[in-house]
């Protein structure tokens, strides 16, 4: 198995250097990342019983299949892992369905009451703690218990503890507790999702990263702000993003640069548009901690990489475990990027699909991991001042990513 993975890794390195992958630097880097994710997640899907012929077939597909097809396969591979994770969480948290149904039916026969929803029949409920929604009842397990039991089921969980990175700003780090294979979904990036049409509503705009190190951007321009999520909670509850420190644009002072552009391009957004995008989310989700992963120090290598994951909102039963809410309208406004600015083009879109999706991010293991700190290449832009502690993993990748 070690020989097969070595062969596999050598091809990953070769493919990443292929200058024929694309037409421009940014697209080149995107396609190189998708190629790597295709290889890693497909390898993971084969499982530990893979033979050399299987590996050769994946390598051949990565060499010949269009990037769009590889991207679809990556989404499917990730979705299968997320679905398995959600089933494990249901097994841990949901009470016995049959006993709940029997208890409800017996109670209704002796004391008729208004009919409950199908969700209530399935998992029960207490008196709602939030007036907006019925918060379903789950087993009264603390986060530490959920985390340990998840490890027993899938082989790993995540912990937050002091980082091993040797600089004072490293702070808390993300640690994998247990073992996972290459291509495994290690963590999910939580928080409020902003499409380019709503950049001006990111707290602190336009200098959004001045007081917030928990922002991350997908290749399509979607920004996720994990700061409101923190480290999660102890219950399954309704979250509408109301813990965001400030959700209105920073319009103090004169209108300069991006402020002036956005005033021309966007209409003010009513605060209720964030509230009505709220959902019941599982705060005890042990994998919703990707925002605590640190950048590797000098002479260290990252062991995970970012993967865009479009969660299909038709998967109602799984939604509670996806730790994200969308800021703004349900429909995505069509935008086009010109340099550092995004412009509205009129109309709306849904990513070319009829299925509504939540544009999220996950961290995927680039090798087998065992009881170690999770390290992510931040790929900070080399056109801006970078912190003293930042050592580029690959300067050329950083340049292509932000070109």
GUROKOL-171696 format. One record per residue (C-alpha): residue in one letter; residue number from 1; x, y, z. Coordinates in pm, 1 decimal. Layout:
+------+-----+----------+----------+----------+
| rest |  nr |        x |        y |        z |
+------+-----+----------+----------+----------+
|    a | NUM |        X |        Y |        Z |
...
+------+-----+----------+----------+----------+
// end
This chain:
+------+-----+----------+----------+----------+
| rest |  nr |        x |        y |        z |
+------+-----+----------+----------+----------+
|    x |   1 |      0.0 |      0.0 |      0.0 |
|    x |   2 |    289.3 |    237.2 |     78.4 |
|    x |   3 |    434.5 |    173.7 |   -269.5 |
|    x |   4 |    101.8 |    255.3 |   -433.9 |
|    x |   5 |     67.4 |    580.8 |   -243.8 |
|    x |   6 |    425.1 |    681.6 |   -328.0 |
|    x |   7 |    351.0 |    624.4 |   -697.2 |
|    x |   8 |     35.2 |    823.2 |   -659.5 |
|    x |   9 |    211.5 |   1114.2 |   -485.8 |
|    x |  10 |    480.9 |   1133.1 |   -751.9 |
|    x |  11 |    213.5 |   1178.4 |  -1017.8 |
|    x |  12 |     47.9 |   1453.3 |   -809.1 |
|    x |  13 |    377.1 |   1647.8 |   -808.8 |
|    x |  14 |    422.0 |   1602.0 |  -1181.9 |
|    x |  15 |     67.0 |   1709.0 |  -1261.7 |
|    x |  16 |     92.9 |   2024.0 |  -1049.2 |
|    x |  17 |    385.6 |   2143.6 |  -1264.7 |
|    x |  18 |    206.9 |   2088.7 |  -1595.9 |
|    x |  19 |    196.3 |   2434.9 |  -1758.9 |
|    x |  20 |    -58.5 |   2319.3 |  -2019.6 |
|    x |  21 |   -340.9 |   2291.4 |  -1769.8 |
|    x |  22 |   -483.0 |   2635.4 |  -1835.5 |
|    x |  23 |   -469.3 |   2969.8 |  -2012.7 |
|    x |  24 |   -401.7 |   3212.3 |  -1724.6 |
|    x |  25 |   -225.8 |   3186.6 |  -1386.1 |
|    x |  26 |   -535.1 |   3199.8 |  -1162.9 |
|    x |  27 |   -720.0 |   2940.4 |  -1368.8 |
|    x |  28 |   -403.8 |   2732.8 |  -1384.8 |
|    x |  29 |   -386.4 |   2717.3 |  -1007.4 |
|    x |  30 |   -756.6 |   2637.5 |   -979.1 |
|    x |  31 |   -725.3 |   2347.8 |  -1223.1 |
|    x |  32 |   -409.4 |   2220.6 |  -1052.6 |
|    x |  33 |   -598.0 |   2218.7 |   -720.4 |
|    x |  34 |   -896.0 |   2037.4 |   -871.7 |
|    x |  35 |   -660.3 |   1778.2 |  -1022.2 |
|    x |  36 |   -502.7 |   1716.1 |   -683.0 |
|    x |  37 |   -841.4 |   1696.9 |   -511.1 |
|    x |  38 |   -964.8 |   1455.1 |   -776.5 |
|    x |  39 |   -665.2 |   1229.3 |   -713.8 |
|    x |  40 |   -680.9 |   1247.5 |   -334.5 |
|    x |  41 |  -1055.9 |   1202.6 |   -292.6 |
|    x |  42 |  -1079.6 |    930.4 |   -558.5 |
|    x |  43 |   -792.8 |    746.3 |   -394.0 |
|    x |  44 |   -976.5 |    773.8 |    -61.9 |
|    x |  45 |  -1295.4 |    638.8 |   -218.3 |
|    x |  46 |  -1108.9 |    327.7 |   -338.2 |
|    x |  47 |  -1030.6 |    240.5 |     21.3 |
|    x |  48 |   -743.7 |     40.9 |    163.0 |
|    x |  49 |   -812.0 |   -255.9 |    -63.5 |
|    x |  50 |   -703.7 |    -66.5 |   -376.2 |
|    x |  51 |   -453.1 |   -235.3 |   -605.4 |
|    x |  52 |   -205.4 |    -93.0 |   -854.7 |
|    x |  53 |   -450.4 |   -121.5 |  -1143.8 |
|    x |  54 |   -699.4 |     97.6 |   -956.3 |
|    x |  55 |   -435.8 |    363.3 |   -890.9 |
|    x |  56 |   -324.3 |    356.1 |  -1254.8 |
|    x |  57 |   -683.7 |    408.9 |  -1365.2 |
|    x |  58 |   -723.7 |    716.8 |  -1142.0 |
|    x |  59 |   -394.8 |    858.8 |  -1271.7 |
|    x |  60 |   -505.8 |    798.1 |  -1630.5 |
|    x |  61 |   -838.7 |    972.5 |  -1567.4 |
|    x |  62 |   -661.9 |   1269.6 |  -1405.8 |
|    x |  63 |   -446.0 |   1301.5 |  -1718.1 |
|    x |  64 |   -729.4 |   1284.8 |  -1970.8 |
|    x |  65 |  -1064.0 |   1383.7 |  -1816.5 |
|    x |  66 |  -1178.9 |   1747.5 |  -1858.2 |
|    x |  67 |  -1138.6 |   1959.2 |  -1546.0 |
|    x |  68 |  -1517.8 |   2012.9 |  -1529.9 |
|    x |  69 |  -1570.4 |   1635.2 |  -1509.1 |
|    x |  70 |  -1303.4 |   1603.0 |  -1241.5 |
|    x |  71 |  -1467.8 |   1884.1 |  -1045.7 |
|    x |  72 |  -1802.7 |   1702.6 |  -1053.8 |
|    x |  73 |  -1634.8 |   1384.6 |   -933.6 |
|    x |  74 |  -1467.2 |   1572.6 |   -647.9 |
|    x |  75 |  -1809.6 |   1705.7 |   -541.2 |
|    x |  76 |  -1953.2 |   1355.1 |   -544.9 |
|    x |  77 |  -1659.7 |   1211.8 |   -350.5 |
|    x |  78 |  -1685.7 |   1483.0 |    -86.2 |
|    x |  79 |  -2063.8 |   1454.9 |    -64.9 |
|    x |  80 |  -2044.1 |   1082.5 |      3.4 |
|    x |  81 |  -1806.0 |   1149.2 |    291.3 |
|    x |  82 |  -2025.0 |   1428.2 |    431.2 |
|    x |  83 |  -2329.7 |   1203.3 |    404.6 |
|    x |  84 |  -2151.4 |    926.5 |    595.3 |
|    x |  85 |  -2047.9 |   1177.2 |    862.0 |
|    x |  86 |  -2407.4 |   1304.0 |    897.7 |
|    x |  87 |  -2535.5 |    947.6 |    938.7 |
|    x |  88 |  -2279.4 |    893.7 |   1215.4 |
|    x |  89 |  -2393.5 |   1212.7 |   1389.6 |
|    x |  90 |  -2757.2 |   1103.8 |   1364.8 |
|    x |  91 |  -2661.8 |    773.6 |   1523.1 |
|    x |  92 |  -2499.9 |    960.9 |   1811.3 |
|    x |  93 |  -2756.2 |   1233.2 |   1872.8 |
|    x |  94 |  -3103.9 |   1122.5 |   1770.3 |
|    x |  95 |  -3320.6 |    926.5 |   2015.1 |
|    x |  96 |  -3474.3 |    591.5 |   1922.0 |
|    x |  97 |  -3731.2 |    675.5 |   1653.6 |
|    x |  98 |  -3965.6 |    383.9 |   1721.9 |
|    x |  99 |  -3997.7 |    458.0 |   2095.5 |
|    x | 100 |  -4064.9 |    825.5 |   2027.4 |
|    x | 101 |  -4342.1 |    743.2 |   1778.9 |
|    x | 102 |  -4503.4 |    497.9 |   2021.9 |
|    x | 103 |  -4489.7 |    752.0 |   2304.2 |
|    x | 104 |  -4641.0 |   1027.1 |   2091.7 |
|    x | 105 |  -4923.8 |    804.8 |   1965.4 |
|    x | 106 |  -5006.1 |    689.2 |   2319.6 |
|    x | 107 |  -5010.2 |   1046.3 |   2448.0 |
|    x | 108 |  -5231.2 |   1167.1 |   2163.8 |
|    x | 109 |  -5487.5 |    893.7 |   2226.9 |
|    x | 110 |  -5529.6 |    995.6 |   2590.3 |
|    x | 111 |  -5488.5 |   1371.1 |   2537.9 |
|    x | 112 |  -5551.3 |   1485.4 |   2178.7 |
|    x | 113 |  -5333.9 |   1774.5 |   2066.6 |
|    x | 114 |  -5255.5 |   1952.0 |   1741.7 |
|    x | 115 |  -5078.6 |   1726.6 |   1494.2 |
|    x | 116 |  -4697.1 |   1761.3 |   1492.7 |
|    x | 117 |  -4475.6 |   1777.7 |   1190.1 |
|    x | 118 |  -4300.0 |   1476.4 |   1042.5 |
|    x | 119 |  -3973.5 |   1605.5 |   1187.6 |
|    x | 120 |  -4124.2 |   1613.1 |   1535.3 |
|    x | 121 |  -4250.7 |   1255.2 |   1500.7 |
|    x | 122 |  -3906.8 |   1141.5 |   1393.2 |
|    x | 123 |  -3689.5 |   1299.1 |   1660.3 |
|    x | 124 |  -3919.5 |   1457.3 |   1917.5 |
|    x | 125 |  -3908.8 |   1808.0 |   2057.2 |
|    x | 126 |  -3917.1 |   2008.8 |   2375.5 |
|    x | 127 |  -4084.2 |   2344.4 |   2421.8 |
|    x | 128 |  -3910.3 |   2555.7 |   2157.8 |
|    x | 129 |  -3625.7 |   2759.8 |   2300.4 |
|    x | 130 |  -3644.5 |   2998.5 |   2004.3 |
|    x | 131 |  -3974.2 |   3142.7 |   1886.7 |
|    x | 132 |  -3872.5 |   3132.2 |   1518.5 |
|    x | 133 |  -3839.4 |   2755.8 |   1490.2 |
|    x | 134 |  -3899.3 |   2429.0 |   1673.4 |
|    x | 135 |  -3560.3 |   2308.9 |   1792.0 |
|    x | 136 |  -3562.4 |   1926.5 |   1780.0 |
|    x | 137 |  -3469.1 |   1730.6 |   2089.5 |
|    x | 138 |  -3147.2 |   1531.5 |   2083.2 |
|    x | 139 |  -2959.9 |   1319.2 |   2334.1 |
|    x | 140 |  -2821.0 |   1539.5 |   2615.3 |
|    x | 141 |  -2456.7 |   1479.4 |   2529.4 |
|    x | 142 |  -2188.0 |   1737.6 |   2588.2 |
|    x | 143 |  -1958.8 |   1829.4 |   2302.2 |
|    x | 144 |  -1670.6 |   1631.8 |   2449.8 |
|    x | 145 |  -1889.2 |   1318.8 |   2459.4 |
|    x | 146 |  -2007.7 |   1371.1 |   2101.3 |
|    x | 147 |  -1648.5 |   1419.5 |   1988.9 |
|    x | 148 |  -1522.4 |   1100.4 |   2157.1 |
|    x | 149 |  -1812.1 |    891.1 |   2028.0 |
|    x | 150 |  -1760.1 |   1023.5 |   1676.6 |
|    x | 151 |  -1397.0 |    913.0 |   1697.2 |
|    x | 152 |  -1516.6 |    564.6 |   1791.2 |
|    x | 153 |  -1737.9 |    557.9 |   1481.2 |
|    x | 154 |  -1520.8 |    713.7 |   1207.9 |
|    x | 155 |  -1171.3 |    684.1 |   1353.7 |
|    x | 156 |  -1094.7 |   1050.2 |   1425.6 |
|    x | 157 |  -1222.0 |   1374.6 |   1571.1 |
|    x | 158 |  -1079.2 |   1724.0 |   1623.4 |
|    x | 159 |   -940.8 |   1906.7 |   1927.1 |
|    x | 160 |   -841.9 |   2269.3 |   1984.8 |
|    x | 161 |   -529.2 |   2321.5 |   2195.2 |
|    x | 162 |   -211.0 |   2533.8 |   2195.6 |
|    x | 163 |    -42.2 |   2520.7 |   1857.5 |
|    x | 164 |    300.5 |   2365.1 |   1807.9 |
|    x | 165 |    393.3 |   2639.6 |   1558.8 |
|    x | 166 |    694.3 |   2823.2 |   1711.5 |
|    x | 167 |    577.2 |   3183.4 |   1701.4 |
|    x | 168 |    379.0 |   3383.5 |   1956.5 |
|    x | 169 |     87.9 |   3461.5 |   1724.0 |
|    x | 170 |      8.9 |   3094.7 |   1654.4 |
|    x | 171 |   -225.2 |   3076.4 |   1954.4 |
|    x | 172 |   -467.9 |   2785.9 |   1948.1 |
|    x | 173 |   -424.7 |   2516.7 |   1683.9 |
|    x | 174 |   -640.3 |   2244.9 |   1531.6 |
|    x | 175 |   -539.5 |   1885.2 |   1607.8 |
|    x | 176 |   -660.2 |   1560.8 |   1458.9 |
|    x | 177 |   -727.1 |   1308.1 |   1734.1 |
|    x | 178 |   -710.1 |    959.4 |   1581.3 |
|    x | 179 |   -629.4 |    853.1 |   1226.2 |
|    x | 180 |   -759.7 |    934.7 |    878.5 |
|    x | 181 |   -654.0 |    839.0 |    526.8 |
|    x | 182 |   -541.5 |   1063.3 |    243.0 |
|    x | 183 |   -839.4 |   1230.7 |     75.2 |
|    x | 184 |  -1052.7 |   1230.0 |    391.2 |
|    x | 185 |  -1263.1 |   1532.7 |    483.8 |
|    x | 186 |  -1086.2 |   1646.6 |    800.1 |
|    x | 187 |  -1285.1 |   1960.8 |    884.7 |
|    x | 188 |  -1564.2 |   2190.7 |    766.0 |
|    x | 189 |  -1529.1 |   2571.3 |    751.9 |
|    x | 190 |  -1820.8 |   2726.8 |    946.1 |
|    x | 191 |  -1973.3 |   3073.6 |    941.7 |
|    x | 192 |  -2165.5 |   3332.6 |    740.3 |
|    x | 193 |  -2142.1 |   3304.6 |    360.6 |
|    x | 194 |  -2113.1 |   3623.6 |    152.9 |
|    x | 195 |  -2138.6 |   3620.7 |   -226.4 |
|    x | 196 |  -1954.5 |   3904.0 |   -410.3 |
|    x | 197 |  -2282.8 |   4098.3 |   -429.3 |
|    x | 198 |  -2276.3 |   4136.1 |    -48.5 |
|    x | 199 |  -1909.4 |   4206.2 |     21.5 |
|    x | 200 |  -1996.1 |   4550.0 |    161.8 |
|    x | 201 |  -2191.5 |   4383.2 |    443.7 |
|    x | 202 |  -1892.4 |   4193.2 |    576.7 |
|    x | 203 |  -1817.9 |   4347.6 |    919.2 |
|    x | 204 |  -1545.4 |   4611.3 |    893.5 |
|    x | 205 |  -1579.2 |   4660.7 |    516.9 |
|    x | 206 |  -1372.5 |   4762.1 |    322.1 |
|    x | 207 |  -1081.9 |   4662.6 |    553.2 |
|    x | 208 |  -1254.2 |   4338.1 |    642.1 |
|    x | 209 |   -943.1 |   4152.6 |    759.1 |
|    x | 210 |   -811.9 |   4426.6 |    987.9 |
|    x | 211 |   -973.1 |   4276.0 |   1298.4 |
|    x | 212 |  -1077.9 |   3936.8 |   1165.5 |
|    x | 213 |   -841.5 |   3650.8 |   1081.2 |
|    x | 214 |  -1127.1 |   3404.6 |   1023.7 |
|    x | 215 |  -1218.6 |   3505.9 |    667.6 |
|    x | 216 |  -1157.5 |   3270.7 |    375.8 |
|    x | 217 |  -1231.6 |   3305.9 |      2.9 |
|    x | 218 |  -1322.7 |   3046.0 |   -258.1 |
|    x | 219 |  -1203.8 |   3070.8 |   -618.2 |
|    x | 220 |  -1552.6 |   3184.1 |   -723.1 |
|    x | 221 |  -1528.7 |   3487.1 |   -492.1 |
|    x | 222 |  -1752.5 |   3352.9 |   -213.4 |
|    x | 223 |  -1627.6 |   3465.7 |    130.2 |
|    x | 224 |  -1695.1 |   3275.4 |    452.4 |
|    x | 225 |  -1666.6 |   3454.7 |    787.5 |
|    x | 226 |  -1612.2 |   3203.2 |   1068.7 |
|    x | 227 |  -1575.0 |   3460.8 |   1345.8 |
|    x | 228 |  -1943.7 |   3444.8 |   1457.1 |
|    x | 229 |  -1927.4 |   3064.7 |   1491.2 |
|    x | 230 |  -1634.6 |   3063.8 |   1732.8 |
|    x | 231 |  -1584.0 |   2709.5 |   1856.3 |
|    x | 232 |  -1951.0 |   2612.0 |   1830.7 |
|    x | 233 |  -2191.8 |   2545.0 |   2115.8 |
|    x | 234 |  -2342.3 |   2272.2 |   2327.9 |
|    x | 235 |  -2682.0 |   2231.4 |   2162.4 |
|    x | 236 |  -2873.9 |   2205.5 |   1838.4 |
|    x | 237 |  -3031.2 |   2544.6 |   1799.5 |
|    x | 238 |  -3152.2 |   2811.5 |   1559.7 |
|    x | 239 |  -2870.9 |   3033.9 |   1433.2 |
|    x | 240 |  -2944.3 |   3332.3 |   1210.7 |
|    x | 241 |  -2599.1 |   3486.5 |   1223.2 |
|    x | 242 |  -2718.2 |   3739.6 |   1483.2 |
|    x | 243 |  -2393.9 |   3700.2 |   1675.2 |
|    x | 244 |  -2212.7 |   3887.4 |   1397.5 |
|    x | 245 |  -2063.1 |   4196.8 |   1570.0 |
|    x | 246 |  -2175.9 |   4432.2 |   1291.9 |
|    x | 247 |  -2362.4 |   4340.8 |    975.0 |
|    x | 248 |  -2408.0 |   4683.1 |    819.4 |
|    x | 249 |  -2144.7 |   4827.5 |    587.4 |
|    x | 250 |  -1881.1 |   5059.3 |    727.1 |
|    x | 251 |  -1988.8 |   5390.1 |    573.2 |
|    x | 252 |  -1815.3 |   5625.5 |    817.0 |
|    x | 253 |  -1611.4 |   5907.0 |    667.4 |
|    x | 254 |  -1587.5 |   5999.2 |    301.7 |
|    x | 255 |  -1673.9 |   5757.4 |     26.1 |
|    x | 256 |  -1346.8 |   5647.2 |   -128.6 |
|    x | 257 |  -1240.3 |   5358.3 |   -348.3 |
|    x | 258 |  -1459.6 |   5049.4 |   -302.6 |
|    x | 259 |  -1715.1 |   5238.3 |    -89.9 |
|    x | 260 |  -1794.9 |   5464.4 |   -384.6 |
|    x | 261 |  -1815.8 |   5172.0 |   -628.1 |
|    x | 262 |  -2047.1 |   4973.7 |   -402.7 |
|    x | 263 |  -2282.6 |   5263.8 |   -349.9 |
|    x | 264 |  -2330.8 |   5273.0 |   -726.0 |
|    x | 265 |  -2362.1 |   4896.5 |   -765.8 |
|    x | 266 |  -2565.5 |   4785.0 |   -465.2 |
|    x | 267 |  -2884.3 |   4879.7 |   -288.2 |
|    x | 268 |  -2887.1 |   4873.3 |     93.7 |
|    x | 269 |  -2984.2 |   4536.1 |    236.0 |
|    x | 270 |  -3245.6 |   4509.7 |    506.5 |
|    x | 271 |  -3106.4 |   4341.3 |    818.5 |
|    x | 272 |  -3396.4 |   4095.8 |    811.9 |
|    x | 273 |  -3245.6 |   3938.0 |    502.3 |
|    x | 274 |  -2981.2 |   3777.4 |    719.7 |
|    x | 275 |  -3231.6 |   3666.5 |    981.9 |
|    x | 276 |  -3458.2 |   3487.2 |    736.7 |
|    x | 277 |  -3164.5 |   3281.9 |    612.4 |
|    x | 278 |  -3122.8 |   3122.4 |    954.9 |
|    x | 279 |  -3131.5 |   2749.9 |   1016.1 |
|    x | 280 |  -3130.2 |   2497.9 |   1295.9 |
|    x | 281 |  -2763.9 |   2397.9 |   1321.7 |
|    x | 282 |  -2580.2 |   2143.4 |   1532.5 |
|    x | 283 |  -2342.7 |   2341.0 |   1752.6 |
|    x | 284 |  -2173.0 |   2025.3 |   1881.4 |
|    x | 285 |  -2041.8 |   1935.3 |   1535.2 |
|    x | 286 |  -1683.7 |   1817.1 |   1609.8 |
|    x | 287 |  -1563.8 |   1878.6 |   1253.0 |
|    x | 288 |  -1685.1 |   2241.4 |   1225.7 |
|    x | 289 |  -1346.9 |   2376.9 |   1333.0 |
|    x | 290 |  -1150.7 |   2428.7 |   1011.3 |
|    x | 291 |  -1094.3 |   2797.0 |   1097.2 |
|    x | 292 |   -853.2 |   2697.3 |   1375.8 |
|    x | 293 |   -602.8 |   2535.6 |   1136.5 |
|    x | 294 |   -267.8 |   2718.3 |   1135.9 |
|    x | 295 |    -27.4 |   2791.7 |    850.8 |
|    x | 296 |    287.5 |   2572.3 |    871.3 |
|    x | 297 |    610.1 |   2723.9 |    999.0 |
|    x | 298 |    934.3 |   2723.2 |    801.9 |
|    x | 299 |   1055.9 |   2372.1 |    715.7 |
|    x | 300 |    707.0 |   2232.4 |    785.0 |
|    x | 301 |    459.6 |   2114.1 |    522.3 |
|    x | 302 |     79.9 |   2149.5 |    507.9 |
|    x | 303 |   -113.1 |   1824.7 |    549.9 |
|    x | 304 |   -456.2 |   1943.8 |    431.0 |
|    x | 305 |   -583.7 |   2155.0 |    142.9 |
|    x | 306 |   -896.9 |   2359.8 |     80.5 |
|    x | 307 |  -1177.1 |   2205.0 |   -122.1 |
|    x | 308 |  -1487.5 |   2397.1 |   -236.0 |
|    x | 309 |  -1798.0 |   2195.2 |   -157.4 |
|    x | 310 |  -2143.7 |   2290.5 |   -287.9 |
|    x | 311 |  -2385.7 |   2136.9 |    -40.3 |
|    x | 312 |  -2723.1 |   2059.9 |   -207.4 |
|    x | 313 |  -3000.6 |   2219.0 |     -1.6 |
|    x | 314 |  -3234.2 |   1940.1 |   -110.5 |
|    x | 315 |  -3059.6 |   1722.4 |    152.4 |
|    x | 316 |  -3288.0 |   1837.8 |    434.2 |
|    x | 317 |  -3183.5 |   1574.4 |    687.0 |
|    x | 318 |  -2816.0 |   1666.7 |    652.7 |
|    x | 319 |  -2861.4 |   2045.1 |    667.0 |
|    x | 320 |  -2834.5 |   2063.5 |   1046.1 |
|    x | 321 |  -2470.5 |   1947.8 |   1029.1 |
|    x | 322 |  -2359.7 |   2207.6 |    773.4 |
|    x | 323 |  -2242.9 |   2497.9 |    996.3 |
|    x | 324 |  -2317.8 |   2786.3 |    759.7 |
|    x | 325 |  -2585.4 |   3047.6 |    691.1 |
|    x | 326 |  -2613.4 |   3267.9 |    382.5 |
|    x | 327 |  -2613.8 |   3646.9 |    401.7 |
|    x | 328 |  -2856.7 |   3810.3 |    160.5 |
|    x | 329 |  -3115.7 |   3687.2 |    -85.3 |
|    x | 330 |  -3171.2 |   3320.4 |   -157.0 |
|    x | 331 |  -3090.6 |   3379.0 |   -524.5 |
|    x | 332 |  -2731.1 |   3454.3 |   -612.2 |
|    x | 333 |  -2675.8 |   3780.9 |   -796.6 |
|    x | 334 |  -2477.3 |   3738.9 |  -1117.0 |
|    x | 335 |  -2139.9 |   3912.5 |  -1086.7 |
|    x | 336 |  -1824.8 |   3949.0 |  -1296.2 |
|    x | 337 |  -1476.1 |   4019.8 |  -1164.6 |
|    x | 338 |  -1264.3 |   4296.9 |  -1315.0 |
|    x | 339 |   -931.4 |   4319.6 |  -1133.9 |
|    x | 340 |  -1010.0 |   4363.7 |   -764.3 |
|    x | 341 |  -1371.7 |   4473.6 |   -823.2 |
|    x | 342 |  -1692.2 |   4276.7 |   -882.1 |
|    x | 343 |  -1969.5 |   4418.0 |  -1100.7 |
|    x | 344 |  -2336.6 |   4320.7 |  -1124.5 |
|    x | 345 |  -2432.3 |   4197.0 |  -1469.5 |
|    x | 346 |  -2808.9 |   4186.5 |  -1424.2 |
|    x | 347 |  -3032.6 |   3887.8 |  -1367.5 |
|    x | 348 |  -2954.3 |   3607.9 |  -1126.9 |
|    x | 349 |  -2811.5 |   3261.2 |  -1139.4 |
|    x | 350 |  -2771.4 |   2945.2 |   -939.4 |
|    x | 351 |  -2428.0 |   2826.4 |  -1043.2 |
|    x | 352 |  -2566.7 |   2671.5 |  -1362.0 |
|    x | 353 |  -2771.2 |   2419.7 |  -1165.9 |
|    x | 354 |  -3141.5 |   2382.0 |  -1091.2 |
|    x | 355 |  -3056.1 |   2254.2 |   -742.5 |
|    x | 356 |  -3001.1 |   2526.5 |   -478.5 |
|    x | 357 |  -2663.4 |   2489.6 |   -306.9 |
|    x | 358 |  -2473.8 |   2626.1 |    -10.3 |
|    x | 359 |  -2124.3 |   2730.2 |   -118.0 |
|    x | 360 |  -1903.8 |   2595.0 |    158.3 |
|    x | 361 |  -1544.2 |   2479.7 |    211.9 |
|    x | 362 |  -1391.1 |   2168.0 |    364.0 |
|    x | 363 |  -1031.9 |   2066.8 |    442.6 |
|    x | 364 |   -909.7 |   1748.6 |    272.9 |
|    x | 365 |   -611.1 |   1543.2 |    396.0 |
|    x | 366 |   -319.0 |   1534.4 |    150.9 |
|    x | 367 |   -166.6 |   1231.8 |    325.2 |
|    x | 368 |   -257.3 |    988.8 |    599.2 |
|    x | 369 |   -281.1 |   1172.7 |    934.9 |
|    x | 370 |   -237.3 |   1039.2 |   1287.6 |
|    x | 371 |   -262.7 |   1237.9 |   1613.0 |
|    x | 372 |   -109.3 |   1558.0 |   1477.6 |
|    x | 373 |   -172.3 |   1926.6 |   1419.7 |
|    x | 374 |   -371.4 |   2016.8 |   1109.4 |
|    x | 375 |   -170.9 |   2258.4 |    890.9 |
|    x | 376 |   -316.6 |   2455.6 |    599.4 |
|    x | 377 |   -128.6 |   2659.8 |    339.4 |
|    x | 378 |   -289.3 |   3005.3 |    378.9 |
|    x | 379 |   -163.5 |   3124.6 |     38.7 |
|    x | 380 |   -161.0 |   3488.5 |    143.5 |
|    x | 381 |   -140.6 |   3739.4 |   -138.8 |
|    x | 382 |    214.8 |   3847.8 |   -221.5 |
|    x | 383 |     87.2 |   4184.8 |   -341.1 |
|    x | 384 |      9.3 |   4295.0 |     14.2 |
|    x | 385 |    206.5 |   4320.4 |    337.4 |
|    x | 386 |    220.8 |   3976.1 |    493.8 |
|    x | 387 |    277.9 |   3908.2 |    865.3 |
|    x | 388 |    631.0 |   3834.8 |    984.5 |
|    x | 389 |    543.5 |   3478.1 |   1079.2 |
|    x | 390 |    423.7 |   3389.1 |    726.3 |
|    x | 391 |    661.8 |   3169.4 |    528.7 |
|    x | 392 |    530.2 |   3084.7 |    179.8 |
|    x | 393 |    493.7 |   2714.0 |    109.2 |
|    x | 394 |    513.9 |   2785.7 |   -263.6 |
|    x | 395 |    556.4 |   3148.3 |   -369.9 |
|    x | 396 |    447.6 |   3069.9 |   -724.9 |
|    x | 397 |    121.2 |   2913.8 |   -605.9 |
|    x | 398 |     51.3 |   3223.4 |   -395.8 |
|    x | 399 |    110.8 |   3447.1 |   -698.1 |
|    x | 400 |   -113.5 |   3240.5 |   -927.4 |
|    x | 401 |   -390.0 |   3216.5 |   -665.7 |
|    x | 402 |   -427.6 |   3595.8 |   -642.7 |
|    x | 403 |   -332.1 |   3697.3 |   -998.1 |
+------+-----+----------+----------+----------+
// end
